[in-house]
Structures are given as C-alpha cells and as structure tokens.
Amino acid sequence: MTAADSTSRQLDRQRRQDVEARLLARWGESKIGPSRHRIDRLMDILGQPQRSYRAIHLTGTNGKTSTARMVDELLRGFGLRTGRYTSPHLSHMTERIVLDGEPVADGVFADAYSEIEPYLEMVDDASDVKMTFFEAVTGLALAIFADAPVDVAVVEVGLGGAWDATNVLDAGVAVITPIGLDHTELLGETVAEIATEKAGIITAGASAILAAQPIEAAAELIRRATEVGAAVAREGLEFGVLERRLAVGGQVMRIQGLGGVYDEVFLPLHGAYQAQNAACALAAVEAFFGAGAESGPLDADIVRAAFAAVRSPGRLEALRSAPTVLVDSSHNPAGMRATVEALAESFDFRQLIGVVAMLEGKDVRSALEILEPVLDEVVIAQNSSSRAVPADALAAVAVDVFGADRVTVEPRMDDAIETAVRLAEDNADGVLAGAGVLVTGSVVTAGEARMLLGEARG
C-alpha cells in the first residue's frame, strides 16, 4: 500500500466515524417509534430506491442474521450481486450494510450519507419526531443498494415487521424464523400478538417461508398469508432437515428443499438451530428462483459450496483454544436454550466458565437458569451499552441461581474474560483441551469480546 493509499483510507475512516457520530446522535436504536411515516416520506423523496431491486425479507425472534448470511451466500453462489442489511452490528456500523459479502467501504458509506443527509433533514423538518437512528441507517442502506446497484437485497427487520422501517420493501420472499417472547413491551405479550406483528412483512403474492413455529404463531402467519394471497412453505412439511451428523468444525446435513433433496451439505456452524436456519435459507432461495417440485432442485454443487462458505460471527464462535473461548450473542431464553443444546452436542468440556453481561429489558433470570446446568462457574460483567444491566444487579440474580461460591463479579469485560480464562486454566487439571470459556448475554457483549480477542472482522 502506498503512502497516498494509506492517507486516503485514514481520511475515509475519519469520515465514516463522523457519519456514525451523526447517526448515533439521533433517537437511539432502543427507542422505537411504531410508525412508517418518516421512512415512507424519505423513500418518496429519494425516488423509491428500494424498488430498483428484488428483495428477500426476514423476520422472527431468533436466527434472522445467520439465515440472512446463508441466503446471501447462496444468492452470490448463483452469480447475483447482493446487498445484505442486518442489525445490530458486532463491532463497526458498516457491518450492517454489506455488498457482495463485504461490509460497505468507509468511503462509500460516507459518500452515500452525504448524498442523503439533506433529505433526512427535510423529513426531520416535516415531522414532530425526527428520523430515528434505525430509520436513517435503513434509508442509507436501501440507497446504497440502489447505487451499487445490486440484483437482490437480503434485509433483516430491526424489530417486529408491519411497522418496521425495512417494511418499505415489497419483497417477493418473506422468511419468518422461529417466533418466541421477546420485546414484549413493544410487540405484544403473547406469541400470537408478536406473530401478528411479524406477519406484516408477508406481502401480496409473495412466498412465505415459515420456520417451525409454536401453533399460535403459525396460525397468525398462515392467516396473514391467506389474506394477501401469498404462497406458504412450512418447515417440516414442504421443506426441512432430513438428517444431520456432527463433523469437524460443524455438521453435515441432508435437506429436503422445495425442489428436491440436497445430500452431503456441510455447514461450518454448530447446533440443530443452525441446520434449521440453513433449511429456511435454502427454501427462500429456491422460492426466489421459482424452484419447486415441478422444476426440480437447484444446482447441488453450488448449494454445497455456498453453505461451506457460511460464517456467522458471534454465533457460538470459537476465538481461541487451550482453553477454548466461545463467543455467542444469545440474549433471550429461546436463543440461550439453543446455544446450550449446541454446546452439549458439539463440545465436550470438562470445565466450562461463563462470562455473562446482558441488557435491561431481557429475561435475565431465565437466561441464567438455562445456563446454570452447563457452567461450572460464572463471571458477571457489564458491557458498554447504556442499557447494560449493572454488574452488581446481574450478580445478585446470578448468586440466587448459581450460589455465591460459583459467582465472580468483574464489571470490566476485559477483566471478566481474563478471570474466566484463569479459572478455566486453574480448574482444568493440566488438560486445557477440556477447558472452555463461554462469553454470552447480548450482541454488544459478543462484539466487545471479539474486539478484545482480536477478531473484529464482522
């Protein structure tokens, strides 16, 4: 790299950081305004950029980001140029907006913001409430995809579905991953209420790809699909995982797709839930291409190559060995339960130490109760989020669940990880191959752990 190239990259980085600061000065991501008025107005002013490409839209309670990554890999395997929009990010805001599998370049990010900033201000001036952080970033992503241009956008909702800012899309394929109780203060107190909100991404004439759901959620999703005339494909009926077995670094699957059976599909991720995500992703891409029982399956070799290339940072991700340090972004009971099941299936720890830091509004006690049987000890920490549960408050619940002798409090994340590694080493009886550390509790926690452990790639 020349000196000029280095200087240019530094300037782009500074510009990107300036844009991030401007965006973060808006109404925060945790404060949701249940309205599409502002984002609809922005899309009108920008000339409806989201209508210049096809889209696959994803919602659900858990598994959205991993499934979106799989969909992206599959589409690119078939030669399409893709844009992917997911949230939140682990380390850098540009991870949310991905072109052809790579986070958008700092310069592109900053240039695009400069172009739309006057229009963001126009919407701000015309509204009682200024555009939120998430609305502004969504508008930025959709504009970047149009400018690229992409053939297809893979877009994950921020929260819910019907009134989410991403629902300005008119996606031909809607994917609904498993629905459970989360964000109940905003989406509803029952699974049926939450499903009703998430079903809002199913549009007229679309294909709805439904992961296995609780009965009450499935009923609401199918009701919505019937109302708008959408085709429905259900995991366990029209598609699903037929077989799977453990393999070094992941698992090998046999998947029933909409167009046929795909054998010997290697996925370098752990857990039955990731296999289910893979089945949903494959069905979504089949539906996108119009594959079905009459047309037959997609090219199996391309499918295998795409799945083998999938990575999902922060999802039971191993960042070091001896002792093994795993980072996982699970933040609600359903996600934590899936993580625990994957741990039991894929790892054989004789000693496992947890590092847990969570956010306010989450079911802290249930998450800790799910972790308790698999952790020998737990180190309670506090991440950098303004919504972080104070370490002392989280520790009080942990002591109640684990007992005081199994709980250590280290508020700083770096100290907590260092302490957990030391505990794992001290209790491993000299056999570090059987010792492990699990850092979990939120996406923020996972992101900070990855930065501290030198893996902030996104």
N, C-alpha and C positions, 0 to 999 in steps of 0.2 A: 504494500500500500504506500502510495506516495504521500509526501507531506501535505499536498493540496487535498488529496482524498481524505486524509485524517482530519484536516481542518473542516472540510465540508461535513463530515459525519458528526463532528463535535457541534457544529452550528445546527445541524438538523436535530441532534439530540436536545440541545437547548430549546429549540423551537417547539419540539414535542413536549418537553417538560412545561413550557409556558402554556401550551394548549391544555395540558392536563390540569394545570392550576386553574385556568379559566373555567373548565368544565366542572371541576370539583367545588368551585365557588357557588355553583347552582344548588338548587334544592336537592338534598342528598338522596342517594340510591335507596336508603331505607325508608324514606318518606315518600309514600306513593299517593299520587293524585289520580283516583279512578275515573279518568276521562281521556278520550282520544281527540278532544277538540284541538289541542295545541299541535299534536303531531300531524293531524289531518290538515291543518292550516299550513304547516311547514311543507308537507308534501305537495300541496296545491301550488305554493309559491315556487317550489323547486321544479315544477313540471312533472310531478309523479315519477320520480326516478325508479321507484320500486316496480313499476310496470314494464320496465325495459328488459327484464329477465324473468325466467321461471323461478319458482321457489319451492323448497320443502321446509315446512314449518313444524317445529317441535315444541310440545309442552309436556307436563307431567310433574310429579313431585321429586322423583329421583331418576338419574340415568340420562338426563337430557344431553348434557355436554358430551359424555362418552359416545352416545348414539350419534350425535351430530358429527363428531370426529370420524366415526365409521362411515356414515353417509358420505362425507366429504372425500374420504379415501376411495370409496367405491366409484363415485362420480368421476374423480380425476383418473382413476384407472381406466375408465371408458373414454378418456380423451376430452372431457369437458373442462372448461375453465370455471373455477368455483370461487365463490365468496362465502366465508363462514362467519357468523356472528353469534357469539356465546357470551355468557356472563355468570358470575363476576370473573375478574382476572386473578391469576395467582400472584404475578409479580409486576407486570407492566400493562398499562391500559391498552396498548396496541395488540395484546394477545386476544382481545375481544374481536378484532376486525382482521380477518385472515384472508389473504389472496393466494390461491394456488398452494395452500398448505403452509404458508409462512405468514407470520404477523406482518401487518402492513408496515412498510418502511416509515421511519420517522419523518422524512421529508414529505412523503405522500400524505401522511396523517396531518401534518401541519399545514400543507398547502390546501388540502380539502377543507380544513376548518376555516382557513382564511376566506375561502370562497363562500362558505355558507354562513359565516358569522353575521353578516348584515341581515340575513333573512331570519336567523334566530332572534335577533334584536327586534325585527319587525313583529314577530309573533309575540315576543315579550311585551312590546308596547301595546299590543291589541288585547292582551289578556290580563285578567285580575291577578293570576298567578303566573309567574314566569315559567318558561320551559324547565322541566326538571333535568337533572344530570342524565338520567337514563333516556329521556326523550331526545335530548340533544345528541347523545352518543349514537342512539339508534338512527336518527336522521343523518348523522355523519357517515355511519356505516352504509346505509342504503344509497347515499350519494356516491360514496367511493366505489361501490359495486357497479353502479351505472357508468361511472367514468372509466372503469378499468378496460373494457367492460367485461362482465362475467356472463357465462351462459346460464348459470343457475346459482341461486343463493340458498345456503343452508342456514336457517335462522332459528335460534332458540328464544323462546319468550323470556322476558325478565321475571314476570310474576303473573300467574293466572292464565289468561287467554283473551277473553272477549274484549276487555278494555286495555290490554297491554299495548304499549306503543308499537310493538312489532306487528300488531294485527292490522296495520295498514296494508299488509301483503294480501294478495288474493292467491294463495298457494294452491297448486294443483294436488299436493300431497300433504296431509296433516298427520303427524305422528304423535301419539299420546302414550308416553311411558307410564309405568305404574303410578297410580294416584294414592296418596295417603294424607294424613293430617299434618299440615304444615302451614304457617302463615294464616292460622285460623282467624286472627283478628281482622284480616282483610278479605279472605276468600270464603269464609263460612266455617261453621263449627262442625259440620258433618262432611263425610266423604262425598255424599251426594251433592251437597252445595258446592263443594270445591270442584267436583267433576263438571257441574253445570257451567261454572265459570271457564274452566279449561276447554270445554267443548266448543267454546266460541271461536276457536281457530278453524273449525271444520266449515268450509265454505261450499256453496252450491256446486254440485258436480265434481267435487274433489274426491280423492281416495283417502279414506281414513284408516290408518294403520294403528290398531289398538293392541298394546301390550296386555298381558294377563292382568285383569283388574278385579277389585272387590265387586261383588254383584251389584251393589247400589251405584258404584261408579260406572260400570259397564252399561247399566240401564240408561243413565243420563247421556252417555256418549252415543249410544245407538239411537236414542230418541232424537238427538240433535242431527245425526247423520240422516235419519229418515226424513226429518223436516225439510232439510235442504237438498235432498236427493243425492247424497254422497254414497259412494261405494264403500263397503266396510270389509276389512280383513282383520281377523282376530287371531292373536297368538293362541296356539293350542287347537285351533280349528283349521283355518286356512294356511297358517304357517307356524313354525316353531322349531325348537331344538329337539331333534330325534335322539341323538346320542352325544355324549361328550366324555372325554377322558383327559386326565392330567397329562401334561407334557412338560419338559424342561422349559421354564420361562413362560408358561401359560397353559393352554389347553387346546385339544383338537376336537372339532365338532362335526357332526353330520346334521345339516339344516334342511328342513322342509321349507322351500320357498314357494312363492305363488306360482312359479313356472316349472318347478320340479325340485329334485333333491340334489344338494351340493355336499359331496363327500370330502373328508380329509381337509377340512378348513382349519388352519392353525391360527389361533388368536393369542398374541403375547400379553394377555391380561388375565387376571385371576378372578375366579368366582363364577357361580352359576348366573348371577345377575348380569355379568358382562356377556355371557353367552346369550342370554335373553335379549340384551341390547343389540347384539350382533344380528339376531334373527329379525328384530324390528327394523334395523338399518337395511338389511338385505331386502326385506319386503317393501320398504319405502322406495328403494332404488328400482326394484322390479316394477312397482306401480308407476314410477316416474317414466320408465321406458316403455310402459304398456305391456310388460311381460305377464303371462298368465298361463293357465292350464292349456289353452289352445296354441299359444305361440311358443311355449317351451321355456327352459331356463336361460339365463344369461350365460355368457362365456365363463365356464367354471374356473379356468386358469386365471383369468383376470380377477375374478372374485377372490380366489385364494391369495393371489399376490397382494391385493388391496388389504385384506384382513391381516395378513402377516406384517404389513407396514404400519398398522394402527398403533398409536401411542396415546396414553391418556394421563398426562402429568397430574400428580396429586391424587390419583385414584389407586390406593394400595401400591404405591410406587416405591421400589427399593432404591435407596440413595447411597448406601454404603454397606459394607459387610464386616463381619468379625468385630463387634456384633452387627447383625443386620439392622438397619434403620429403615423403617417403612413410614411413608407419609400418606395420610388419607384424609380427604376433605369431608367425610361424612359429618353431618350436622343435625340430623333428626333421627328419631328411633328407627324408622324403616331403613335408612341408609346405614346406620350403625349395625343393625342386625345383619344386613347383607355383608358388611365388612367382617364381622365376627365369623359368619359362616365361611367366607372365603379364606380367612386366616386358618380356620380349623382344617379346611380341605387342602390348602396349598402349602402350608408351612408346618414344621414340626419343632416348635420352640420348647425347650426345657425351662426357659426363663424368659418371660416377656414383661417388659416395663412400659407403661403408658405415659405419654405426655399429653395432657388434655387442657385445651383452652377453648372456650365457647363464647357465643354471643348472647346478649339479652334477647328474650322472646322465644328461646328454644326450650325444649323439654329436657332440661339439664339432668334431672333425676333419672328419667327413663334411659337416657343415653348412658349414664354412668352405671345403671343397673345392668344394662346389656353388656357393657364392657367388663364388669366385675368378675365373672367366671373365668375369663381368659387372661386377665392381667394379674401378675404376682404382686406388683406394686404400681402405684400411680403417682406421677409428679404433676401437680396442678400449677398451671401457668396462666398468664394473661397476655393476649395478643394486643396489637397496637390499635385495633379498631376502637372508635369512640363508643361503640356498642358492646365492647368486651365485658363479660361478666368479671367483676373484680376477683382477683385470685383468692382472697380470704372468703368471699361469699361462695365461690365454687368449691373451695376446700371444705367448707362446713357441710355441704351436701355430700362431698366425697367421703368425708370421715363417717358420716351416717351410713353410707353404702358399703365402704370398704373396711371400716375400722381404722382407728387412729394410727395403728402400727404399720399400716400399708400405704399411708398417705404422706407425701413430702410436698412442701409448698416452695416453689421458686418462681416468683412473679415474672422475671425476665425470661423470654423464650430461649435465648442463648444459654443462660444458666440452667434452665429446665432440661434442655436437650443434653447438655454436658453431664448433669446429675444423673439423668436416666441412663446414659451410656455407662457411666461409672458403676451404677447399681447393677446393670446387666453384666458388666465385666466381673464385678465382685462376687456375684451370685452364680457365675457360670461354672465354677469348679474347674477352671482352666480350659474348658471346652467352649470357646467362643462361638463355634459354629452352631451351637444350640441356643445362643442368647440373642434376644431381639429387643428393639425399641419401636413402639408404635406411636407416632405423633398424629393427633387427630382432634376433631371437635368443630372445625369450620374451614371454609375455603381460605380465610385470612390466615388461620393457623398453619395450614398446609403451605401457603405461599411464603410465609415468613420462614418456615422450616427449610424450604427449598433454597431460599436465598442464603440462609445461614450455612447450609451444607453445600453451597456452590453449584446448585442445579437449576438456576432461574432461567431456563430456556423457553418455557411455555409450550 
